[in-house]
Amino acid sequence: DHTPLLVNSGEATHVGNRNNFELGWFEREGFLDLVVAEWAKELGGISNIDRWQNKIRHLRQFLRGWAKNQSGLYKVE
């Protein structure tokens, strides 16, 4: 089973009224597969902490772009 585990990083999931993560994303077809594929990418780092932080940073950036794209598609629909 390749279901990703959600881990509490201790960071807030929102700043002010701006949400960085929407629970509705889980309902989008292929969302979990996208997360698994992006997380699996080798991003380098000297230590395990460096690699973890690189993966979190990359995933956050990827999801921001993905969300903007999804929002644009939703407006078109």
C-alpha positions in Angstrom: 0.0 0.0 0.0 1.5 3.4 -1.1 -0.9 5.6 0.9 1.1 8.5 2.2 1.0 9.2 5.9 0.2 12.7 7.1 2.7 14.0 9.6 2.2 17.1 11.8 5.3 19.1 11.1 4.4 21.6 13.9 4.0 24.4 11.3 0.7 26.2 11.0 -1.4 25.1 8.0 -2.6 28.6 7.4 -1.5 32.2 7.8 -4.3 34.6 8.6 -7.3 33.8 6.4 -5.1 32.2 3.7 -5.2 28.4 3.8 -2.2 26.6 2.4 -4.0 23.2 2.4 -7.5 22.4 1.5 -9.1 19.2 2.7 -11.2 19.1 -0.5 -8.0 18.4 -2.4 -8.3 14.8 -1.2 -11.5 14.5 -3.2 -9.7 15.5 -6.5 -9.0 12.5 -8.7 -5.3 11.6 -8.7 -4.4 13.9 -5.8 -2.8 11.3 -3.6 -0.9 9.9 -6.6 0.5 13.3 -7.3 1.7 13.7 -3.7 3.3 10.3 -3.7 5.1 11.0 -7.0 6.4 14.4 -5.8 7.5 13.1 -2.4 9.4 10.2 -4.1 11.6 12.6 -6.0 15.3 12.7 -4.9 16.0 16.3 -3.8 19.3 15.8 -2.1 20.6 17.0 1.2 23.4 16.1 3.5 21.4 14.7 6.4 18.0 13.1 6.9 16.7 16.4 8.3 18.0 18.3 5.2 16.3 15.8 2.9 13.1 16.0 4.9 13.1 19.8 4.7 13.9 19.8 1.0 10.9 17.4 0.4 8.5 19.5 2.5 9.7 22.7 0.7 9.3 21.1 -2.7 5.9 19.6 -1.9 4.6 22.9 -0.6 5.8 24.7 -3.7 4.3 22.0 -6.0 1.0 22.1 -4.2 0.8 25.9 -4.5 1.2 25.7 -8.2 -1.2 22.7 -8.5 -3.8 24.6 -6.4 -3.6 27.7 -8.6 -4.0 25.6 -11.7 -7.0 23.7 -10.1 -8.6 27.1 -9.1 -8.2 28.3 -12.7 -9.8 25.1 -14.1 -12.6 25.4 -11.6 -13.4 29.0 -12.7 -13.5 27.9 -16.3 -16.0 25.1 -15.4 
